[in-house]
Amino acid sequence: MKKIFDGQKKAKLGTEKRPAVVNVQTEVRLKEVVSIFEGNGWKFTIGLDPDKPEDITDLEVLLNPPETKIAEKKIGRNELCPCGSGKKYKKCCGKLG
């Protein structure tokens, strides 16, 4: 059986332990991408290969980090119903069936 989580925390992208990996097709694009990485102080590995398609996924993740999602508060069974009836949630909209 394969474990999904091994207990090891992943290193942050763009650091010495986990540099961003990017591939570009032209020398001009290489200089442009390098200046972005160096301007932000991120560690990176960049490849220049005109035959492969450009892959700047790691750079896009660093520039646009995912936003933290905040879960909505659940309604307790004994709280007033949000529909405005004045009844407890369990006696109004929280009925089963």
C-alpha positions as CSV (number, residue, x, y, z in Angstrom):
1,M,0.0,0.0,0.0
2,K,1.4,3.4,-1.0
3,K,1.3,6.3,1.4
4,I,0.0,9.5,0.1
5,F,1.5,11.7,2.9
6,D,4.9,10.7,4.1
7,G,5.1,13.3,6.9
8,Q,7.7,15.4,5.2
9,K,6.8,19.1,4.6
10,K,7.5,20.3,1.0
11,A,10.0,23.1,0.7
12,K,8.6,26.4,-0.5
13,L,8.9,27.0,-4.3
14,G,11.6,29.3,-5.3
15,T,14.0,28.4,-2.5
16,E,17.4,26.7,-2.4
17,K,15.8,23.4,-1.6
18,R,13.1,23.6,-4.3
19,P,14.1,26.0,-7.1
20,A,11.6,26.9,-9.8
21,V,12.1,25.0,-13.0
22,V,11.4,26.9,-16.3
23,N,12.0,26.2,-20.0
24,V,12.1,28.9,-22.7
25,Q,12.7,28.9,-26.4
26,T,14.6,32.1,-27.2
27,E,17.5,34.0,-25.7
28,V,15.4,37.2,-25.4
29,R,12.8,35.3,-23.3
30,L,15.6,33.8,-21.2
31,K,16.8,37.2,-20.2
32,E,13.3,38.4,-19.5
33,V,12.5,35.5,-17.2
34,V,15.8,35.6,-15.5
35,S,15.3,39.3,-14.6
36,I,11.9,38.5,-13.1
37,F,13.4,35.7,-10.9
38,E,16.4,37.8,-9.8
39,G,14.2,40.9,-9.1
40,N,12.1,38.8,-6.6
41,G,15.1,36.9,-5.2
42,W,13.7,33.5,-6.2
43,K,16.0,30.5,-6.9
44,F,15.5,28.9,-10.3
45,T,16.8,26.5,-12.9
46,I,16.2,27.6,-16.5
47,G,16.6,25.7,-19.7
48,L,16.9,27.1,-23.2
49,D,15.6,24.7,-25.8
50,P,14.1,26.0,-29.1
51,D,12.6,22.6,-29.9
52,K,10.5,22.2,-26.7
53,P,7.4,24.3,-25.9
54,E,7.8,27.1,-23.3
55,D,7.0,26.0,-19.8
56,I,6.8,28.7,-17.2
57,T,4.3,27.1,-14.8
58,D,6.5,27.5,-11.7
59,L,7.0,31.2,-12.5
60,E,3.2,31.7,-12.8
61,V,2.6,30.0,-9.5
62,L,5.2,32.3,-7.8
63,L,3.7,35.4,-9.4
64,N,0.1,34.4,-8.6
65,P,0.0,32.4,-5.4
66,P,-3.2,30.6,-4.6
67,E,-5.5,32.4,-2.2
68,T,-6.4,30.8,1.2
69,K,-10.0,29.6,1.3
70,I,-12.0,30.3,4.5
71,A,-14.8,27.9,5.3
72,E,-18.2,29.4,6.1
73,K,-19.4,29.0,9.7
74,K,-21.9,26.1,10.0
75,I,-25.3,26.9,11.6
76,G,-25.8,25.2,15.0
77,R,-28.9,23.1,15.5
78,N,-30.1,25.3,18.4
79,E,-29.3,28.7,16.7
80,L,-32.0,30.9,15.2
81,C,-32.8,30.0,11.6
82,P,-31.1,32.3,9.1
83,C,-34.4,32.5,7.1
84,G,-35.8,34.9,9.6
85,S,-38.7,32.8,10.9
86,G,-37.6,33.2,14.6
87,K,-37.6,29.4,15.1
88,K,-34.6,27.3,15.9
89,Y,-32.8,26.0,12.9
90,K,-33.6,22.3,13.9
91,K,-37.3,23.1,13.9
92,C,-37.4,25.2,10.7
93,C,-35.0,24.7,7.7
94,G,-32.9,22.1,9.4
95,K,-35.6,19.4,9.4
96,L,-34.7,16.0,8.0
97,G,-37.2,14.9,5.5
